[in-house]
């Protein structure tokens, strides 16, 4: 088994730093933690895993189960991302379209907005000081995309394993992409039909799953939430990264392979 360096919150299928309501046709497989009351309504389904709360809160009106080690809401150290954005600000101001490019392990800096499309190969980084739109792109493994503005992932984009998508403002997923990696933003809105294999982490506003969303991995949300869409969330350790820049462990550690579906 491989030990993950991520915070304890990512050892849950869903970590919610506030009350949690599941309704609609939500299906969650794996452990749930909420810093508030939990309501799993009639049409929602939690076929396996435990539901944990902080002391004093309830699950469907019954006192919640308290974990042996109470996980805290993770914080992201943004220094790594801030430094890359600062470097991008030294380049001549211009919006750019990046299409059919081999990054070859390097970094493209854009002092402006960026549109990413076509085949992006070779692994590496794309850093923009403005907004980033990903339009029906095929992005190879180990590619980090950093926006200082908002980021939108549109169309049938394919982002391969080890990818990191970062925005300090907002990431929206209105399309039907396949993402294998980490989605990190102050606010995340997935209202399309994405399949995400990895982590969704919002540290400030919310992680909103409003469409036909499938996640194999872990969702961490900083606020109270009601999930009413067609959500399929399954905790799968093989899609939890062992390391994400800016996220460090604390409290309970996660051992890959330590959870099995009943």
Buried (B, 14 or more C-beta within 10 A) or exposed (E): EEEBBBBBBBBBBBBBBBBBBBBBBBBBBBBBBBBBBBBBEEEBEBEBBBBBBBEEBBBEEEEBEEBEEBBBBBBBEBEEBBEBBEBBEEBEEEEBBBEEBEBEEEBBBBBBBBBBBBBBBBBBBBBBBBBBBBBBBBBBBBBBBBBBBBBBBBBBBBBBBBBBBBBBBBBBBBBBBBBBBBBBBBBBBBBBBBBBBBBBBBBEBBBBBBBBBBBBBBBBBBBBBEBBBBBBBBBBBEBBBEEBBBBBBBEBBBEBEEBEEE
